Amino acid sequence: MHLLLECAIEEKESFRWIESLRNTQLRCPANTKVITVCDREADIYEFFDEAEILGASILVRLKHDRQIEESSEGIKSYLKSQEIVTQYEITVPKKKGEYEERTATVVLRHAPATINAPESIEDEVIHTQIKMHAIYVEEINAPKDAKPIQWYLLTNTPVSSLSDAMEKVKWYRARWMVEIFHKTEKSCCSIEDCRLETEERLIRFLALKSIIAWRVLFMTHIGRQEPKAPAELILAPTEIKVLESIINKKINKTKPKKIKTVKQAVSAISSLGGHLNRKSDGDPGIITVCRGIQRLHDFTYGFIVAKMTVMKNNN
């Protein structure tokens, strides 16, 4: 007979969620509401317990069918048995290689739930029961080739109305943009290749790269959301002038083409990064926009240096 020993949470990889929560609370500015939003990897009872200890607000997508005080069948069955309180539509972004962007019709249910600690860790946590609120978002009439949306969300923040529940779903959906931001930092800024040895240097490096990643992400998405906005929203006047010179040299037309809108600017930038801008290509992504910005920066720097040289020689 083999005795299975459960290792302490501090020895598990999942402990990083608890460490992150502690660090967030330590650095949380005064009079600022901070919500820690996590995907299924953070569905750890010790994490819920730590949030109670710290007084931290959390929202977690459930992975496990947790035992609750309100039902003997588990939290997922409990949520499915609740009445539908609303039906609405959301946009599901395209996931390359899996499915195209679609408009999904979803229904929402929610209810308070008292989460019970697993028996194996009852002696290791402070709270063996935690009062929380559960929300279930389910897609109806999903396309046959798509996996229907099923979000089981758990939060320790107040939910007393439909608008409260909808707000929590909005928080969870916003998490995806954070994931895209981290992807931008990795893909465009190569932050994982950093080999700086001190914390101070690493913080400065990440701060600078985060600004660059934000600009790439902002350009990529503002071109889709506000295509008719003025180009000055994302580019300096000199950058627009240089970009116009580049594209006009490419197309070689008698009448110079002007860049007036965000969409035109992003299209021209992404073409520098390798995007072909064909109708079948769709909107440019962060990689081509990032490459394009880097090339535009080099061209703009060369333009400024050349202009300064001419002015110096003339004087």
Secondary structure in CASP SS format (residue, H / E / C, confidence):
PFRMAT SS
TARGET T0000
AUTHOR 0000-0000-0000
METHOD secondary structure of the structure
MODEL  1
M C 1.00
H C 1.00
L C 1.00
L C 1.00
L C 1.00
E C 1.00
C C 1.00
A C 1.00
I H 1.00
E H 1.00
E H 1.00
K C 1.00
E C 1.00
S C 1.00
F H 1.00
R H 1.00
W H 1.00
I H 1.00
E H 1.00
S H 1.00
L H 1.00
R H 1.00
N H 1.00
T H 1.00
Q H 1.00
L H 1.00
R H 1.00
C C 1.00
P C 1.00
A C 1.00
N C 1.00
T C 1.00
K C 1.00
V C 1.00
I E 1.00
T E 1.00
V E 1.00
C E 1.00
D C 1.00
R H 1.00
E H 1.00
A H 1.00
D C 1.00
I C 1.00
Y H 1.00
E H 1.00
F H 1.00
F H 1.00
D H 1.00
E H 1.00
A H 1.00
E H 1.00
I H 1.00
L H 1.00
G C 1.00
A C 1.00
S E 1.00
I E 1.00
L E 1.00
V E 1.00
R E 1.00
L C 1.00
K C 1.00
H C 1.00
D C 1.00
R C 1.00
Q C 1.00
I E 1.00
E C 1.00
E C 1.00
S C 1.00
S C 1.00
E C 1.00
G C 1.00
I H 1.00
K H 1.00
S H 1.00
Y H 1.00
L H 1.00
K H 1.00
S C 1.00
Q C 1.00
E C 1.00
I C 1.00
V C 1.00
T E 1.00
Q E 1.00
Y E 1.00
E E 1.00
I E 1.00
T E 1.00
V E 1.00
P C 1.00
K C 1.00
K E 1.00
K C 1.00
G C 1.00
E C 1.00
Y E 1.00
E C 1.00
E C 1.00
R E 1.00
T E 1.00
A E 1.00
T E 1.00
V E 1.00
V E 1.00
L E 1.00
R E 1.00
H E 1.00
A E 1.00
P E 1.00
A E 1.00
T E 1.00
I E 1.00
N E 1.00
A C 1.00
P C 1.00
E H 1.00
S H 1.00
I H 1.00
E C 1.00
D C 1.00
E C 1.00
V C 1.00
I C 1.00
H C 1.00
T C 1.00
Q E 1.00
I E 1.00
K E 1.00
M E 1.00
H E 1.00
A E 1.00
I E 1.00
Y E 1.00
V E 1.00
E E 1.00
E E 1.00
I E 1.00
N C 1.00
A C 1.00
P C 1.00
K C 1.00
D C 1.00
A C 1.00
K C 1.00
P C 1.00
I C 1.00
Q E 1.00
W E 1.00
Y E 1.00
L E 1.00
L E 1.00
T E 1.00
N C 1.00
T C 1.00
P C 1.00
V C 1.00
S C 1.00
S C 1.00
L H 1.00
S H 1.00
D H 1.00
A H 1.00
M H 1.00
E H 1.00
K H 1.00
V H 1.00
K H 1.00
W H 1.00
Y H 1.00
R H 1.00
A H 1.00
R H 1.00
W H 1.00
M H 1.00
V H 1.00
E H 1.00
I H 1.00
F H 1.00
H H 1.00
K H 1.00
T H 1.00
E H 1.00
K H 1.00
S H 1.00
C H 1.00
C H 1.00
S C 1.00
I H 1.00
E H 1.00
D H 1.00
C C 1.00
R C 1.00
L C 1.00
E C 1.00
T C 1.00
E H 1.00
E H 1.00
R H 1.00
L H 1.00
I H 1.00
R H 1.00
F H 1.00
L H 1.00
A H 1.00
L H 1.00
K H 1.00
S H 1.00
I H 1.00
I H 1.00
A H 1.00
W H 1.00
R H 1.00
V H 1.00
L H 1.00
F H 1.00
M H 1.00
T H 1.00
H H 1.00
I H 1.00
G H 1.00
R H 1.00
Q H 1.00
E C 1.00
P C 1.00
K C 1.00
A C 1.00
P E 1.00
A H 1.00
E H 1.00
L H 1.00
I C 1.00
L C 1.00
A C 1.00
P H 1.00
T H 1.00
E H 1.00
I H 1.00
K H 1.00
V H 1.00
L H 1.00
E H 1.00
S H 1.00
I H 1.00
I H 1.00
N H 1.00
K H 1.00
K H 1.00
I H 1.00
N C 1.00
K C 1.00
T C 1.00
K C 1.00
P C 1.00
K C 1.00
K C 1.00
I C 1.00
K C 1.00
T E 1.00
V H 1.00
K H 1.00
Q H 1.00
A H 1.00
V H 1.00
S H 1.00
A H 1.00
I H 1.00
S H 1.00
S H 1.00
L H 1.00
G C 1.00
G C 1.00
H C 1.00
L C 1.00
N C 1.00
R C 1.00
K H 1.00
S H 1.00
D H 1.00
G C 1.00
D C 1.00
P C 1.00
G C 1.00
I H 1.00
I H 1.00
T H 1.00
V H 1.00
C H 1.00
R H 1.00
G H 1.00
I H 1.00
Q H 1.00
R H 1.00
L H 1.00
H H 1.00
D H 1.00
F H 1.00
T H 1.00
Y H 1.00
G H 1.00
F H 1.00
I H 1.00
V H 1.00
A H 1.00
K H 1.00
M H 1.00
T H 1.00
V H 1.00
M H 1.00
K H 1.00
N H 1.00
N H 1.00
N C 1.00
END
